[in-house]
């Protein structure tokens, strides 16, 4: 399963490279909603790209982003103050007498202080790093779709909640950030052949067992250990990865756009690295046929078969 991916966050590249228009109102709404939805996750790379948007829409995004950053910094600083006080209290108690409770409180507070300082530093950082374009389940990113006869770029959450399903589906089916090809006409029948998308991706990441990644069996007494591998196409390129998406509406009028990446059997080099799934890059010549699907499911499977087939180099993820 593609549990994480390096995706293109710069809307300008989508517009130039793929002839897409921008659903700017959806992006403005997303940045404004983040203040009221603590679990809404927008990668820093996407935030900075859209903060550079000119005109009144860009002004609205910059205002929403600045307000969120101030409020998030205040929340983190308040928690940091609380944990520093807890640490100081634990240190005073330990000076008088060593107890298990005070020792544990010092350990937890020290860890939380370090974590909170890191979060504040990251929040205030303005220079982008490679990880700022990486998404995980629950993160938002731009997705290319077909709307009113044209290619349109919309913000969507990476974990699909199918229309008509209850919100608890996110917890009941936590793996719905990927859509297995062998289940497209089963679990995903409401989306396959109806609502297709594409995500520009330069790398994907997978959890694998270390011994499988090293091409060996477990040694006697050795416990299985997980590692994360980064897979990049060689030569380096931007892949348009096939996705399914859905527009979910809640009983109170809440709207959620979300997507899942389609995965299929892996090429030999991915299988040899210890993983049993792989994303499906669509050929440029099939983009419109994929985004605007007809009722012929066999033709859609043919598009998935006629995929780009780069060689995937892999390495341990940083």
N, C-alpha and C positions, 0 to 999 in steps of 0.2 A: 504494500500500500504506500502511496506517496504521502507520507505524513508531513512533509515540509517541502517547500520549493522556493527557488530564487526566481522571482517574477519581475517583469517590467512594470515599474510604477509610474513612469513618466508618460502622461497622457499625450504629450506632443509627439512622441515617437509613434504611438498608435495612429494618431491622426495622419502623420506624414507617410508612414510605411504601409498602412492598411486602409487608407481612405475612410476613416471612421469619423463620425460626428460625436460630439460630447454631450451626454445628458447632464449638463452642468447643474441643473436644479437638483438632481438626485445627489450629486456630490456635495453641494452646499448643504442640503438637508442632512446628509450623513455627518458632516463635521459639526453641525449645530446639535444634532441628537446625542453626540458623544458625551456632552455634559450631563444629560439625564439618564444615560445608560452606561453605568460603570464597566460593564463587561464588553463594551464595543471597542474593538481593537483595530487601530489604524497604524500600519507601519510608518516609521519616521520618513522613509523614502517617499512614500505616497503623500504624506502630509506636506513635506517640503516642495514636492513637485507642484501640488495644487495651490500652495501658498504663493507661488510665483505667477499664478494666473492673472492676467491684466483685467482691468475693468471692474465694474461693481460686483461681479460674482467673486473675483479674486479678493476684493475688499471684504466681502462677507465671510469668505473662508479664513482670511487672515485674522479677522476679528474673533471668529469662533475659536480658532486655534490658539490665539493669545489668551483668551479668557479661560479656555480649558487648561492651558499650561500654568496659568496663575493659580487656579483652583487646585490643580493636581499637586503643584509645588507646596501649597499651603497645607494640603492634607498630609503629604509625606513629611514635611517639617514638623507638623504636630505630632505625628507618630514617632519621628526621630527623637523629639524632646521627651516623649513618654518613655522610650526605650533607654535613653541616656540616664534618665532618673532611676529607672529600674536597675541599670547597671551600677550606678553610684550607690544605691541602697544595698545591693548585694555585696559590693566591695566593703562597705562599712560593717556589715554583719560578719563578713569573713575575717576582718581585722580583729573582731572580738572573739569569734569562735568559728571553726570550720564545721559547716553542716552540709548535708547532702542538698537540702532545699536551696540554700544560698549559692552553692556551687553550680547547681543546675540553672538557677535564675541568672547567674552571671554568664554562663555559657550561651543560653538562649538570647539574652539581651545583647551580648557581643555580636552574635551572628546576625541579629536583626538590625543592629546599628550599621554593620558593614553593608548589608543588603540595601537598606534605605539610603545610605550615602551613595551607593552605586546607582540606584534608581534616580536620585536627584541629579547626579552628574550626567546620566544619560538623557534625562529630560532637558537639561540646559545645553547639551551638546548641539552644535550647529553644523559641524563637519560630518558628512555622511560616511558610513562604513559599509562594507559589502553586506553585512547582516541586516542592514536597514531595508533591504529589498526582499528579505526572506519572509514568507508567510507560513503560519501554522494553522491548524484547525481553529476556527473562530476569528481569524484575521480577515480583514477586508482587502480587496485588490480590484483593479479595473478588469472587467470581463467584456469581451467583444461579442455582441449579439446582433440579431436582425430585427429591425423594427420599422414598420411603415416603408418597406422596400429599400432600406439602406442599412449599412453597418453602423452600429451605435455602441458607444463605450459607456458601461454602467458600473457602479460600485456594487460588489457582492461579497457576501460572507463565504469563506471557505469552509463549508459544512452545510450540505443541502438539507433543508427542511421542506419536504414535498407539500405542495398546496393541499389543503384540506386535512392535514394531519395535526394532531395537538402539539403544543409547544414542548411537551415532555419527550417528544421523539428525539430531541437533541441528546438527552440522557439515555434513553432506551436504546438508541442506535448511534453510539458515538463514532462509529466508523463511516458515517455517511458523507465524509469528505471525499471518498472514493467511490466510484460506481464500477463494479466489476463487469466486464463485457459479457460474461456468461450469465449475467442477471439483468441485462438491459431490458429484456422483454418480460421480466418478472417483477422484482421490487421497483424497478425504474420505468415501468411501462407508461406511467403518466407523463414522463419527461422525454423518453426516447422516441424520436419521431415527431416531437412537438416543440420542445424548447432546448435548443442547442447553443453552446457558446464556445469561445476559444480564449485561452489565457497564454500570453507570451511568456515563455519560461526559458531560462538559460541553464538551469540545473535543478535536480531534484534529490531528495535525501531519504534514505531508508534505514530503518533499524534492522540489523542482521546479527546473527550469532558470530562471535569472533572466530570460532573454529571453522565455520563455514566460509567466512570471508578469507580465511587463510588456507582454504582448500584441504582441510584435514578432519579427522574424527576427534571426538573428545578423548583426552588421555584418561587412564584409570584414575578415578577420584577427582577429576577436574570438574568444576561446576560450570554450567553454561554462562557465558558473559555476553552482554549486549554491547554492540558498538554502532555508531552512526556513520554511514558511508555517504559521500557526496558523489553523484553521477553527473558528468558533464559530457555533452556531445563533442565529438572530435571529427573535424575541426570545430572550434567554438562557433556557435550559432544560436540564434533565437528560434525556439520551437513554438509553433502554434498548437497547443495541446488541447485535444478534444474534451469538452465538458458538457454536462447537463445542468440546467438551472431551473429554478422555480420561483414564482411570485406567491408568497404566503401572506395571507391576511388574517389577523386575529379578530376575535369578537368585538374588541374595542376600536377597531379600525387600524390597528398597528400593521405596518407593512414590512416584510422582510424579503429581500432578494438574496438568494444563496445558491451556491453551485457545488458540484462534485466533479473531480477529474476522472475521466474514464481510464481504467487500467486493464491491461491484457497480459497474455503470456509474455515472459521476458525474452529478449534476445540472448544468445549464448553467453555474452560477456557479463550480463547482469545476473543471469542464473549462476554462472561460475563464481560470482562474488558473494553468493549466498542469499539472493532475493528471488521471490517467485512471481513478482508483478512488475509492470512497467507502464509508464504513461504512453499515450498514443499521439504522436505529432502528425497533424494534418498537412497534406501538400497544399501549396499556395493555390494550385489550380482547382482545388476542391473546396475552397473556403466558403464561397457563396452557397454551394450545394449543401454544405454541412450546416451553415447557419440558418438556412431557410429550407428545412426538410419537408419532403413530401411524404405521402403515406406508404411508399415502397420501402419497407424496412430492409429488404435484401440489398437495395441500392445504397442504403446508409451503411450497412455492414461492409459493402464493397469499398466505400470510402475509407473506412477504418482499416481494411486490409491493404489498401493502396497508400499506406502511410509513408512518411519520411522514415528512413532507417539509418540514422547515424550510428557510429560506433561510440559507446559510452565508456569513457575513462572513469575510473573511480579512485577515491582516496578517502582516508579517514577525515571526517568533517572536523573543522576547527572547533 
